[in-house]
Amino acid sequence: MVAAEYREYSGNPGKADEAGLAADADAIYARARSLAGTGKLIVVGHSLGGGVAFGLATRQHLDALVTIGAFTRLRAMAPRLLRAAVPDAYDNEAAIAKLDEPLYMIHGTADDTVPWQQGEELFKLAHAAGKSGAAFVIRDAGHAPDGAVLAMILRAIAAKLDGGGGMVNVTLPETVKLVPLGH
């Protein structure tokens, strides 16, 4: 497992812009790939990290992409009057068409940072594009869902990828609704 903190966050030097975070993601991917060898490489991105992860998936092959609280486009998150001033695109909508790996989206219905409708829109686009994967909708969860619930979902995704077939029969909390992608 490799975990990363962004430039400009947690005391790290640099500016957290889209180009810089993309370069960081590519470097972290290269390190993770070397550590994983022929093993599975699953990238998980939360919030802005979802945008970074979507971008990475358009440049590199992953075994799966998992997003938590992802948005459609960063500019869609800004108030209408300020959208033109947002310098970075993070166009997750456009990235969906380019994905060649399964997409698993996790979103809480009580997310007040990235409204769950943003995740729902990404799901609709992925479904329409015939992408594989699933959405895990967590009832009453906010932008930082409970870690134990996230761990259960991530274990279910890993088991699905290891099994290679349809959705693995897993028991998730009753607050989690699983909606498969694909046709």
Rosetta constraint file for C-alpha pairs under 8 A:
AtomPair CA 1 CA 32 HARMONIC 7.66 0.50
AtomPair CA 2 CA 28 HARMONIC 7.99 0.50
AtomPair CA 2 CA 32 HARMONIC 6.28 0.50
AtomPair CA 4 CA 28 HARMONIC 7.61 0.50
AtomPair CA 5 CA 9 HARMONIC 6.71 0.50
AtomPair CA 5 CA 10 HARMONIC 7.01 0.50
AtomPair CA 5 CA 12 HARMONIC 7.81 0.50
AtomPair CA 6 CA 10 HARMONIC 7.62 0.50
AtomPair CA 6 CA 12 HARMONIC 7.02 0.50
AtomPair CA 6 CA 16 HARMONIC 6.84 0.50
AtomPair CA 6 CA 21 HARMONIC 6.93 0.50
AtomPair CA 6 CA 24 HARMONIC 7.89 0.50
AtomPair CA 7 CA 11 HARMONIC 7.99 0.50
AtomPair CA 7 CA 12 HARMONIC 5.00 0.50
AtomPair CA 7 CA 13 HARMONIC 5.60 0.50
AtomPair CA 7 CA 14 HARMONIC 5.18 0.50
AtomPair CA 7 CA 15 HARMONIC 6.02 0.50
AtomPair CA 7 CA 16 HARMONIC 5.42 0.50
AtomPair CA 7 CA 20 HARMONIC 7.96 0.50
AtomPair CA 7 CA 21 HARMONIC 7.22 0.50
AtomPair CA 8 CA 12 HARMONIC 5.01 0.50
AtomPair CA 8 CA 13 HARMONIC 5.34 0.50
AtomPair CA 8 CA 14 HARMONIC 5.28 0.50
AtomPair CA 8 CA 15 HARMONIC 5.31 0.50
AtomPair CA 8 CA 16 HARMONIC 5.48 0.50
AtomPair CA 9 CA 13 HARMONIC 7.92 0.50
AtomPair CA 9 CA 16 HARMONIC 7.79 0.50
AtomPair CA 15 CA 20 HARMONIC 7.14 0.50
AtomPair CA 16 CA 20 HARMONIC 6.35 0.50
AtomPair CA 16 CA 21 HARMONIC 6.19 0.50
AtomPair CA 17 CA 21 HARMONIC 6.09 0.50
AtomPair CA 17 CA 88 HARMONIC 6.83 0.50
AtomPair CA 18 CA 22 HARMONIC 6.02 0.50
AtomPair CA 18 CA 52 HARMONIC 7.63 0.50
AtomPair CA 18 CA 88 HARMONIC 5.72 0.50
AtomPair CA 18 CA 89 HARMONIC 7.67 0.50
AtomPair CA 18 CA 90 HARMONIC 7.24 0.50
AtomPair CA 19 CA 23 HARMONIC 6.30 0.50
AtomPair CA 20 CA 24 HARMONIC 6.24 0.50
AtomPair CA 21 CA 25 HARMONIC 6.01 0.50
AtomPair CA 21 CA 52 HARMONIC 6.73 0.50
AtomPair CA 22 CA 26 HARMONIC 6.20 0.50
AtomPair CA 22 CA 52 HARMONIC 6.33 0.50
AtomPair CA 22 CA 55 HARMONIC 7.07 0.50
AtomPair CA 22 CA 56 HARMONIC 6.86 0.50
AtomPair CA 23 CA 27 HARMONIC 6.30 0.50
AtomPair CA 24 CA 28 HARMONIC 6.11 0.50
AtomPair CA 25 CA 29 HARMONIC 5.91 0.50
AtomPair CA 25 CA 52 HARMONIC 7.08 0.50
AtomPair CA 25 CA 53 HARMONIC 7.63 0.50
AtomPair CA 25 CA 56 HARMONIC 6.51 0.50
AtomPair CA 26 CA 30 HARMONIC 6.21 0.50
AtomPair CA 26 CA 56 HARMONIC 6.77 0.50
AtomPair CA 27 CA 31 HARMONIC 6.40 0.50
AtomPair CA 28 CA 32 HARMONIC 6.03 0.50
AtomPair CA 29 CA 33 HARMONIC 5.90 0.50
AtomPair CA 30 CA 34 HARMONIC 6.22 0.50
AtomPair CA 31 CA 35 HARMONIC 6.29 0.50
AtomPair CA 32 CA 36 HARMONIC 5.95 0.50
AtomPair CA 32 CA 41 HARMONIC 7.56 0.50
AtomPair CA 33 CA 37 HARMONIC 5.95 0.50
AtomPair CA 33 CA 41 HARMONIC 6.96 0.50
AtomPair CA 36 CA 40 HARMONIC 6.79 0.50
AtomPair CA 36 CA 41 HARMONIC 6.82 0.50
AtomPair CA 40 CA 63 HARMONIC 5.81 0.50
AtomPair CA 41 CA 62 HARMONIC 5.76 0.50
AtomPair CA 41 CA 63 HARMONIC 5.25 0.50
AtomPair CA 41 CA 64 HARMONIC 6.99 0.50
AtomPair CA 42 CA 62 HARMONIC 6.23 0.50
AtomPair CA 42 CA 63 HARMONIC 5.51 0.50
AtomPair CA 42 CA 64 HARMONIC 4.82 0.50
AtomPair CA 42 CA 65 HARMONIC 5.97 0.50
AtomPair CA 42 CA 66 HARMONIC 7.30 0.50
AtomPair CA 43 CA 53 HARMONIC 6.71 0.50
AtomPair CA 43 CA 62 HARMONIC 7.09 0.50
AtomPair CA 43 CA 64 HARMONIC 6.47 0.50
AtomPair CA 43 CA 65 HARMONIC 5.15 0.50
AtomPair CA 43 CA 66 HARMONIC 6.08 0.50
AtomPair CA 44 CA 49 HARMONIC 7.87 0.50
AtomPair CA 44 CA 50 HARMONIC 7.31 0.50
AtomPair CA 44 CA 53 HARMONIC 6.92 0.50
AtomPair CA 44 CA 65 HARMONIC 6.18 0.50
AtomPair CA 44 CA 66 HARMONIC 4.60 0.50
AtomPair CA 44 CA 67 HARMONIC 5.69 0.50
AtomPair CA 44 CA 68 HARMONIC 7.58 0.50
AtomPair CA 45 CA 49 HARMONIC 4.24 0.50
AtomPair CA 45 CA 50 HARMONIC 4.03 0.50
AtomPair CA 45 CA 51 HARMONIC 7.37 0.50
AtomPair CA 45 CA 52 HARMONIC 7.08 0.50
AtomPair CA 45 CA 53 HARMONIC 5.44 0.50
AtomPair CA 45 CA 66 HARMONIC 6.37 0.50
AtomPair CA 45 CA 67 HARMONIC 4.93 0.50
AtomPair CA 45 CA 68 HARMONIC 6.23 0.50
AtomPair CA 46 CA 50 HARMONIC 4.95 0.50
AtomPair CA 46 CA 67 HARMONIC 5.77 0.50
AtomPair CA 46 CA 68 HARMONIC 4.54 0.50
AtomPair CA 46 CA 69 HARMONIC 5.96 0.50
AtomPair CA 46 CA 70 HARMONIC 6.61 0.50
AtomPair CA 47 CA 51 HARMONIC 7.15 0.50
AtomPair CA 47 CA 67 HARMONIC 7.63 0.50
AtomPair CA 47 CA 68 HARMONIC 6.20 0.50
AtomPair CA 47 CA 69 HARMONIC 5.03 0.50
AtomPair CA 47 CA 70 HARMONIC 4.93 0.50
AtomPair CA 47 CA 71 HARMONIC 7.10 0.50
AtomPair CA 47 CA 114 HARMONIC 7.49 0.50
AtomPair CA 47 CA 143 HARMONIC 7.98 0.50
AtomPair CA 48 CA 52 HARMONIC 6.53 0.50
AtomPair CA 48 CA 70 HARMONIC 7.13 0.50
AtomPair CA 49 CA 53 HARMONIC 5.93 0.50
AtomPair CA 49 CA 67 HARMONIC 7.99 0.50
AtomPair CA 50 CA 54 HARMONIC 6.02 0.50
AtomPair CA 50 CA 66 HARMONIC 7.89 0.50
AtomPair CA 50 CA 67 HARMONIC 5.15 0.50
AtomPair CA 50 CA 68 HARMONIC 6.71 0.50
AtomPair CA 50 CA 69 HARMONIC 7.48 0.50
AtomPair CA 50 CA 70 HARMONIC 5.24 0.50
AtomPair CA 50 CA 71 HARMONIC 7.69 0.50
AtomPair CA 51 CA 55 HARMONIC 6.22 0.50
AtomPair CA 51 CA 70 HARMONIC 6.97 0.50
AtomPair CA 51 CA 71 HARMONIC 7.54 0.50
AtomPair CA 51 CA 90 HARMONIC 5.28 0.50
AtomPair CA 51 CA 91 HARMONIC 7.31 0.50
AtomPair CA 51 CA 92 HARMONIC 6.10 0.50
AtomPair CA 52 CA 56 HARMONIC 6.22 0.50
AtomPair CA 52 CA 90 HARMONIC 7.32 0.50
AtomPair CA 53 CA 57 HARMONIC 6.14 0.50
AtomPair CA 53 CA 65 HARMONIC 7.25 0.50
AtomPair CA 53 CA 67 HARMONIC 7.69 0.50
AtomPair CA 54 CA 58 HARMONIC 6.53 0.50
AtomPair CA 54 CA 65 HARMONIC 7.54 0.50
AtomPair CA 54 CA 92 HARMONIC 6.14 0.50
AtomPair CA 54 CA 95 HARMONIC 6.20 0.50
AtomPair CA 54 CA 96 HARMONIC 7.73 0.50
AtomPair CA 55 CA 59 HARMONIC 6.74 0.50
AtomPair CA 55 CA 90 HARMONIC 7.46 0.50
AtomPair CA 55 CA 92 HARMONIC 7.64 0.50
AtomPair CA 55 CA 95 HARMONIC 6.80 0.50
AtomPair CA 56 CA 60 HARMONIC 5.90 0.50
AtomPair CA 57 CA 61 HARMONIC 6.18 0.50
AtomPair CA 57 CA 62 HARMONIC 6.39 0.50
AtomPair CA 57 CA 65 HARMONIC 7.21 0.50
AtomPair CA 57 CA 99 HARMONIC 6.41 0.50
AtomPair CA 57 CA 100 HARMONIC 8.00 0.50
AtomPair CA 57 CA 101 HARMONIC 7.91 0.50
AtomPair CA 58 CA 95 HARMONIC 6.45 0.50
AtomPair CA 58 CA 98 HARMONIC 5.84 0.50
AtomPair CA 58 CA 99 HARMONIC 6.11 0.50
AtomPair CA 61 CA 100 HARMONIC 7.24 0.50
AtomPair CA 61 CA 101 HARMONIC 7.20 0.50
AtomPair CA 62 CA 101 HARMONIC 6.14 0.50
AtomPair CA 63 CA 101 HARMONIC 5.87 0.50
AtomPair CA 63 CA 102 HARMONIC 7.17 0.50
AtomPair CA 64 CA 101 HARMONIC 5.28 0.50
AtomPair CA 64 CA 102 HARMONIC 4.95 0.50
AtomPair CA 64 CA 103 HARMONIC 6.08 0.50
AtomPair CA 64 CA 104 HARMONIC 7.54 0.50
AtomPair CA 65 CA 101 HARMONIC 6.81 0.50
AtomPair CA 65 CA 102 HARMONIC 6.28 0.50
AtomPair CA 65 CA 103 HARMONIC 4.96 0.50
AtomPair CA 65 CA 104 HARMONIC 6.17 0.50
AtomPair CA 66 CA 103 HARMONIC 5.99 0.50
AtomPair CA 66 CA 104 HARMONIC 4.67 0.50
AtomPair CA 66 CA 105 HARMONIC 5.72 0.50
AtomPair CA 66 CA 106 HARMONIC 7.48 0.50
AtomPair CA 67 CA 103 HARMONIC 7.91 0.50
AtomPair CA 67 CA 104 HARMONIC 6.42 0.50
AtomPair CA 67 CA 105 HARMONIC 4.90 0.50
AtomPair CA 67 CA 106 HARMONIC 6.00 0.50
AtomPair CA 68 CA 105 HARMONIC 6.11 0.50
AtomPair CA 68 CA 106 HARMONIC 4.65 0.50
AtomPair CA 68 CA 107 HARMONIC 5.72 0.50
AtomPair CA 69 CA 105 HARMONIC 7.84 0.50
AtomPair CA 69 CA 106 HARMONIC 6.33 0.50
AtomPair CA 69 CA 107 HARMONIC 4.88 0.50
AtomPair CA 69 CA 108 HARMONIC 7.11 0.50
AtomPair CA 69 CA 111 HARMONIC 7.56 0.50
AtomPair CA 69 CA 114 HARMONIC 6.12 0.50
AtomPair CA 69 CA 116 HARMONIC 7.42 0.50
AtomPair CA 69 CA 119 HARMONIC 6.82 0.50
AtomPair CA 69 CA 143 HARMONIC 6.09 0.50
AtomPair CA 70 CA 105 HARMONIC 7.77 0.50
AtomPair CA 70 CA 107 HARMONIC 7.52 0.50
AtomPair CA 70 CA 114 HARMONIC 6.93 0.50
AtomPair CA 70 CA 118 HARMONIC 7.13 0.50
AtomPair CA 70 CA 119 HARMONIC 5.99 0.50
AtomPair CA 71 CA 76 HARMONIC 7.93 0.50
AtomPair CA 71 CA 77 HARMONIC 7.49 0.50
AtomPair CA 71 CA 92 HARMONIC 7.02 0.50
AtomPair CA 71 CA 114 HARMONIC 6.23 0.50
AtomPair CA 71 CA 118 HARMONIC 5.13 0.50
AtomPair CA 71 CA 119 HARMONIC 6.13 0.50
AtomPair CA 71 CA 122 HARMONIC 7.68 0.50
AtomPair CA 72 CA 76 HARMONIC 6.99 0.50
AtomPair CA 72 CA 91 HARMONIC 6.43 0.50
AtomPair CA 72 CA 92 HARMONIC 5.15 0.50
AtomPair CA 72 CA 93 HARMONIC 5.29 0.50
AtomPair CA 72 CA 118 HARMONIC 5.66 0.50
AtomPair CA 72 CA 119 HARMONIC 7.19 0.50
AtomPair CA 72 CA 121 HARMONIC 7.11 0.50
AtomPair CA 72 CA 122 HARMONIC 6.19 0.50
AtomPair CA 73 CA 77 HARMONIC 7.09 0.50
AtomPair CA 73 CA 89 HARMONIC 6.38 0.50
AtomPair CA 73 CA 90 HARMONIC 5.52 0.50
AtomPair CA 73 CA 91 HARMONIC 4.48 0.50
AtomPair CA 73 CA 92 HARMONIC 5.66 0.50
AtomPair CA 73 CA 93 HARMONIC 6.68 0.50
AtomPair CA 74 CA 78 HARMONIC 7.15 0.50
AtomPair CA 74 CA 86 HARMONIC 7.86 0.50
AtomPair CA 74 CA 88 HARMONIC 7.13 0.50
AtomPair CA 74 CA 89 HARMONIC 5.72 0.50
AtomPair CA 74 CA 90 HARMONIC 5.47 0.50
AtomPair CA 74 CA 91 HARMONIC 6.82 0.50
AtomPair CA 75 CA 83 HARMONIC 5.22 0.50
AtomPair CA 75 CA 84 HARMONIC 7.73 0.50
AtomPair CA 75 CA 86 HARMONIC 6.17 0.50
AtomPair CA 75 CA 88 HARMONIC 7.74 0.50
AtomPair CA 75 CA 89 HARMONIC 6.40 0.50
AtomPair CA 76 CA 80 HARMONIC 7.92 0.50
AtomPair CA 76 CA 83 HARMONIC 7.25 0.50
AtomPair CA 77 CA 114 HARMONIC 7.38 0.50
AtomPair CA 78 CA 82 HARMONIC 6.11 0.50
AtomPair CA 78 CA 83 HARMONIC 5.46 0.50
AtomPair CA 78 CA 86 HARMONIC 7.62 0.50
AtomPair CA 79 CA 83 HARMONIC 6.30 0.50
AtomPair CA 82 CA 86 HARMONIC 6.88 0.50
AtomPair CA 91 CA 95 HARMONIC 6.49 0.50
AtomPair CA 92 CA 96 HARMONIC 6.43 0.50
AtomPair CA 92 CA 122 HARMONIC 7.72 0.50
AtomPair CA 93 CA 97 HARMONIC 7.82 0.50
AtomPair CA 93 CA 122 HARMONIC 6.36 0.50
AtomPair CA 93 CA 125 HARMONIC 7.20 0.50
AtomPair CA 94 CA 98 HARMONIC 7.52 0.50
AtomPair CA 95 CA 99 HARMONIC 6.63 0.50
AtomPair CA 96 CA 122 HARMONIC 7.89 0.50
AtomPair CA 96 CA 125 HARMONIC 7.25 0.50
AtomPair CA 96 CA 126 HARMONIC 6.12 0.50
AtomPair CA 96 CA 129 HARMONIC 7.83 0.50
AtomPair CA 97 CA 126 HARMONIC 7.58 0.50
AtomPair CA 97 CA 129 HARMONIC 6.55 0.50
AtomPair CA 99 CA 131 HARMONIC 7.81 0.50
AtomPair CA 101 CA 132 HARMONIC 7.54 0.50
AtomPair CA 102 CA 131 HARMONIC 6.75 0.50
AtomPair CA 102 CA 132 HARMONIC 4.87 0.50
AtomPair CA 102 CA 133 HARMONIC 4.76 0.50
AtomPair CA 103 CA 131 HARMONIC 7.20 0.50
AtomPair CA 103 CA 132 HARMONIC 6.29 0.50
AtomPair CA 103 CA 133 HARMONIC 4.73 0.50
AtomPair CA 103 CA 134 HARMONIC 6.61 0.50
AtomPair CA 104 CA 133 HARMONIC 5.18 0.50
AtomPair CA 104 CA 134 HARMONIC 4.92 0.50
AtomPair CA 104 CA 135 HARMONIC 5.62 0.50
AtomPair CA 104 CA 136 HARMONIC 7.53 0.50
AtomPair CA 104 CA 157 HARMONIC 7.77 0.50
AtomPair CA 105 CA 119 HARMONIC 7.31 0.50
AtomPair CA 105 CA 123 HARMONIC 7.56 0.50
AtomPair CA 105 CA 134 HARMONIC 6.43 0.50
AtomPair CA 105 CA 135 HARMONIC 4.60 0.50
AtomPair CA 105 CA 136 HARMONIC 6.07 0.50
AtomPair CA 106 CA 119 HARMONIC 7.91 0.50
AtomPair CA 106 CA 135 HARMONIC 5.85 0.50
AtomPair CA 106 CA 136 HARMONIC 4.72 0.50
AtomPair CA 106 CA 137 HARMONIC 5.93 0.50
AtomPair CA 106 CA 138 HARMONIC 7.39 0.50
AtomPair CA 107 CA 111 HARMONIC 7.54 0.50
AtomPair CA 107 CA 116 HARMONIC 6.05 0.50
AtomPair CA 107 CA 119 HARMONIC 6.38 0.50
AtomPair CA 107 CA 135 HARMONIC 7.86 0.50
AtomPair CA 107 CA 136 HARMONIC 6.54 0.50
AtomPair CA 107 CA 137 HARMONIC 5.21 0.50
AtomPair CA 107 CA 138 HARMONIC 6.09 0.50
AtomPair CA 107 CA 141 HARMONIC 7.79 0.50
AtomPair CA 107 CA 143 HARMONIC 7.63 0.50
AtomPair CA 108 CA 116 HARMONIC 6.18 0.50
AtomPair CA 108 CA 137 HARMONIC 5.83 0.50
AtomPair CA 108 CA 138 HARMONIC 4.57 0.50
AtomPair CA 108 CA 139 HARMONIC 5.95 0.50
AtomPair CA 108 CA 140 HARMONIC 6.24 0.50
AtomPair CA 108 CA 141 HARMONIC 4.30 0.50
AtomPair CA 108 CA 142 HARMONIC 5.28 0.50
AtomPair CA 108 CA 143 HARMONIC 6.51 0.50
AtomPair CA 108 CA 145 HARMONIC 6.77 0.50
AtomPair CA 109 CA 115 HARMONIC 7.40 0.50
AtomPair CA 109 CA 116 HARMONIC 5.26 0.50
AtomPair CA 109 CA 137 HARMONIC 6.89 0.50
AtomPair CA 109 CA 138 HARMONIC 6.16 0.50
AtomPair CA 109 CA 139 HARMONIC 5.23 0.50
AtomPair CA 109 CA 140 HARMONIC 5.27 0.50
AtomPair CA 109 CA 141 HARMONIC 5.82 0.50
AtomPair CA 109 CA 142 HARMONIC 6.87 0.50
AtomPair CA 110 CA 115 HARMONIC 7.39 0.50
AtomPair CA 110 CA 116 HARMONIC 7.20 0.50
AtomPair CA 110 CA 139 HARMONIC 7.23 0.50
AtomPair CA 110 CA 140 HARMONIC 4.85 0.50
AtomPair CA 110 CA 141 HARMONIC 5.16 0.50
AtomPair CA 110 CA 142 HARMONIC 4.71 0.50
AtomPair CA 110 CA 143 HARMONIC 7.51 0.50
AtomPair CA 111 CA 115 HARMONIC 5.28 0.50
AtomPair CA 111 CA 116 HARMONIC 6.16 0.50
AtomPair CA 111 CA 141 HARMONIC 6.44 0.50
AtomPair CA 111 CA 142 HARMONIC 3.90 0.50
AtomPair CA 111 CA 143 HARMONIC 4.57 0.50
AtomPair CA 112 CA 142 HARMONIC 6.54 0.50
AtomPair CA 112 CA 143 HARMONIC 6.64 0.50
AtomPair CA 113 CA 143 HARMONIC 6.09 0.50
AtomPair CA 114 CA 118 HARMONIC 6.74 0.50
AtomPair CA 114 CA 143 HARMONIC 6.94 0.50
AtomPair CA 115 CA 119 HARMONIC 7.50 0.50
AtomPair CA 116 CA 120 HARMONIC 6.21 0.50
AtomPair CA 117 CA 121 HARMONIC 6.07 0.50
AtomPair CA 118 CA 122 HARMONIC 6.47 0.50
AtomPair CA 119 CA 123 HARMONIC 6.19 0.50
AtomPair CA 120 CA 124 HARMONIC 6.27 0.50
AtomPair CA 121 CA 125 HARMONIC 6.30 0.50
AtomPair CA 122 CA 126 HARMONIC 6.13 0.50
AtomPair CA 123 CA 127 HARMONIC 6.00 0.50
AtomPair CA 123 CA 135 HARMONIC 6.93 0.50
AtomPair CA 123 CA 181 HARMONIC 7.73 0.50
AtomPair CA 124 CA 128 HARMONIC 6.05 0.50
AtomPair CA 125 CA 129 HARMONIC 6.14 0.50
AtomPair CA 126 CA 130 HARMONIC 6.30 0.50
AtomPair CA 126 CA 131 HARMONIC 5.32 0.50
AtomPair CA 126 CA 132 HARMONIC 7.98 0.50
AtomPair CA 126 CA 181 HARMONIC 7.26 0.50
AtomPair CA 126 CA 182 HARMONIC 7.95 0.50
AtomPair CA 127 CA 131 HARMONIC 5.89 0.50
AtomPair CA 127 CA 132 HARMONIC 7.90 0.50
AtomPair CA 127 CA 181 HARMONIC 5.46 0.50
AtomPair CA 127 CA 182 HARMONIC 5.57 0.50
AtomPair CA 127 CA 183 HARMONIC 7.44 0.50
AtomPair CA 130 CA 181 HARMONIC 7.39 0.50
AtomPair CA 130 CA 182 HARMONIC 4.84 0.50
AtomPair CA 130 CA 183 HARMONIC 6.09 0.50
AtomPair CA 131 CA 181 HARMONIC 6.37 0.50
AtomPair CA 131 CA 182 HARMONIC 5.31 0.50
AtomPair CA 132 CA 180 HARMONIC 7.78 0.50
AtomPair CA 132 CA 181 HARMONIC 5.20 0.50
AtomPair CA 132 CA 182 HARMONIC 4.92 0.50
AtomPair CA 133 CA 180 HARMONIC 6.08 0.50
AtomPair CA 133 CA 181 HARMONIC 5.06 0.50
AtomPair CA 133 CA 182 HARMONIC 7.08 0.50
AtomPair CA 134 CA 178 HARMONIC 6.84 0.50
AtomPair CA 134 CA 179 HARMONIC 5.48 0.50
AtomPair CA 134 CA 180 HARMONIC 4.05 0.50
AtomPair CA 134 CA 181 HARMONIC 4.74 0.50
AtomPair CA 135 CA 177 HARMONIC 7.93 0.50
AtomPair CA 135 CA 178 HARMONIC 5.83 0.50
AtomPair CA 135 CA 179 HARMONIC 5.10 0.50
AtomPair CA 135 CA 180 HARMONIC 6.30 0.50
AtomPair CA 135 CA 181 HARMONIC 7.25 0.50
AtomPair CA 136 CA 153 HARMONIC 7.72 0.50
AtomPair CA 136 CA 176 HARMONIC 6.22 0.50
AtomPair CA 136 CA 177 HARMONIC 5.58 0.50
AtomPair CA 136 CA 178 HARMONIC 4.73 0.50
AtomPair CA 136 CA 179 HARMONIC 6.44 0.50
AtomPair CA 137 CA 176 HARMONIC 5.56 0.50
AtomPair CA 137 CA 177 HARMONIC 5.06 0.50
AtomPair CA 137 CA 178 HARMONIC 6.57 0.50
AtomPair CA 137 CA 179 HARMONIC 7.93 0.50
AtomPair CA 138 CA 145 HARMONIC 7.85 0.50
AtomPair CA 138 CA 175 HARMONIC 5.57 0.50
AtomPair CA 138 CA 176 HARMONIC 4.49 0.50
AtomPair CA 138 CA 177 HARMONIC 6.41 0.50
AtomPair CA 139 CA 175 HARMONIC 5.07 0.50
AtomPair CA 139 CA 176 HARMONIC 6.29 0.50
AtomPair CA 139 CA 177 HARMONIC 7.75 0.50
AtomPair CA 140 CA 175 HARMONIC 7.77 0.50
AtomPair CA 141 CA 145 HARMONIC 5.40 0.50
AtomPair CA 141 CA 146 HARMONIC 7.57 0.50
AtomPair CA 145 CA 149 HARMONIC 7.26 0.50
AtomPair CA 145 CA 150 HARMONIC 6.78 0.50
AtomPair CA 146 CA 150 HARMONIC 6.30 0.50
AtomPair CA 147 CA 151 HARMONIC 6.03 0.50
AtomPair CA 148 CA 152 HARMONIC 6.33 0.50
AtomPair CA 149 CA 153 HARMONIC 6.32 0.50
AtomPair CA 149 CA 172 HARMONIC 7.96 0.50
AtomPair CA 149 CA 173 HARMONIC 7.44 0.50
AtomPair CA 150 CA 154 HARMONIC 6.07 0.50
AtomPair CA 151 CA 155 HARMONIC 6.07 0.50
AtomPair CA 152 CA 156 HARMONIC 6.23 0.50
AtomPair CA 152 CA 172 HARMONIC 6.97 0.50
AtomPair CA 153 CA 157 HARMONIC 6.27 0.50
AtomPair CA 153 CA 172 HARMONIC 7.35 0.50
AtomPair CA 154 CA 158 HARMONIC 6.14 0.50
AtomPair CA 155 CA 159 HARMONIC 6.04 0.50
AtomPair CA 156 CA 160 HARMONIC 6.12 0.50
AtomPair CA 156 CA 168 HARMONIC 6.91 0.50
AtomPair CA 156 CA 170 HARMONIC 6.36 0.50
AtomPair CA 157 CA 161 HARMONIC 6.26 0.50
AtomPair CA 158 CA 162 HARMONIC 6.14 0.50
AtomPair CA 159 CA 163 HARMONIC 5.97 0.50
AtomPair CA 159 CA 168 HARMONIC 6.70 0.50
AtomPair CA 160 CA 164 HARMONIC 6.19 0.50
AtomPair CA 160 CA 165 HARMONIC 7.03 0.50
AtomPair CA 160 CA 166 HARMONIC 7.26 0.50
AtomPair CA 160 CA 167 HARMONIC 5.86 0.50
AtomPair CA 160 CA 168 HARMONIC 5.15 0.50
AtomPair CA 161 CA 165 HARMONIC 7.89 0.50
AtomPair CA 163 CA 168 HARMONIC 7.40 0.50
AtomPair CA 167 CA 180 HARMONIC 7.78 0.50
AtomPair CA 172 CA 176 HARMONIC 6.32 0.50
